[in-house]
Each structure stands twice: as C-alpha cells, then as structure tokens.
C-alpha cells in the first residue's frame, strides 16, 4: 500500500547501518557515489519502531517525529508494508536514505539526533574483534 507523505525525511541510524546500506548497493553504485533512486518499504519493527527496508535489507528507521504520520497508515499486521519512493545518497559522507521525494535545491543536513546507535565493531572470522594497532 502506498504511503502518504508530506515532504520527506532522512531515515535514522545511518552510521549503525552502513554495512546494510553498502550491501544493498551494486558495486557500480558504491563506486559512483551518486544518488540512487530507491523503492522503499516501511513496516513495523520491535516495539513502536518503524523499519525502512530497501532491496530486502534494513537500511534505517523512521525517526520518532515522523512515526505518528506513518504508523497509523500501517494496518495492524506485522507483515504489512507501506511503499514509498526515496533516494540513497552519499553527499553527507555516509550512505543515507532519504524517504520521500527529494527536495528541490538539495538535501538538508541530517540532524545529529538521527544517529544514536554506535557503528558496529569490525569483526573477523569467528566473531573476534579486529584490533588495529597504532604501530606499523
């Protein structure tokens, strides 16, 4: 079911979800670093979270100030989704998901309140942390 949006917004937790965002991109998209049109899905997550998915990957969360508009549009079932267009963009130094129609004049800077989760730790096979030595 299509979502009704008035404007657009950045999806939350881009820094914590960089691996998912990069995994969803093709190698050509990763190298070009130009905005990529995206057919997004919004669904219910744990608790009152609304999840943003793209190419079968979780790539963000609906910010708390946007959830009151989108949450009521979702039917109560866990498997129901809203469809919305968006853009995956790298202009801020991270891959980020813009949900909705891109604004004329360029994207606004994302607020610091969007990324509250820490980026995941780099791990090697077996789940051991990859420690980078300061010495070479």
Buried (B, 14 or more C-beta within 10 A) or exposed (E): EEBEBEEBBBBBBBBBBBEBBBEBBEEEBBEEEEBBEBEBBBBBBEEEBBBBBBBEBBBBBBBEEBBEBBBEBBEEEEEEBBEBBBBBBBBEEBBBBBBBEBEEEEBEEBEEEBBEEEBEEEEEEEEEEEEEEEEE
